[in-house]
Amino acid sequence: MLALNYPHIEKLENQPARLNRLPRIRVAQIVMDYLALGWSVEEMCRQHPYLTFAEAHAAMGYYFDHQAEIDQEITEEWEQVKTITKQPSKSPFYIRMKAKGLL
């Protein structure tokens, strides 16, 4: 079996695939621009000037070869967002008053 190489992508075991040069940027984040906004690689690079064409192409190539993995990551992240947004947020005032035992 031929092993595929993604020169700009790092995939550690039990970790999401991410850019080598910018490890805070996950492949899933780049793919979300493609899925949600319909952006081409060129548009992604225009909107995110820190992203090189090679990195964006590598991320999209990785996605098309590992679509189920990345789609699952996006789904899990979306579920987290929905859970967090359902929780009522407490204002800083409320938190301070609660800590002082005034509420």
Number of C-alpha atoms within 10 A of each C-alpha: 3 4 5 8 10 16 12 18 22 18 14 9 7 6 9 15 23 22 22 16 12 13 12 10 15 20 26 25 15 24 25 15 16 16 11 8 10 12 16 15 22 14 14 21 18 13 12 11 10 11 19 16 16 13 24 22 17 19 26 20 15 21 19 12 12 12 15 11 13 22 15 12 17 16 11 12 13 12 12 11 11 11 10 11 10 8 8 7 9 8 9 9 9 13 12 12 12 11 10 9 8 8 9
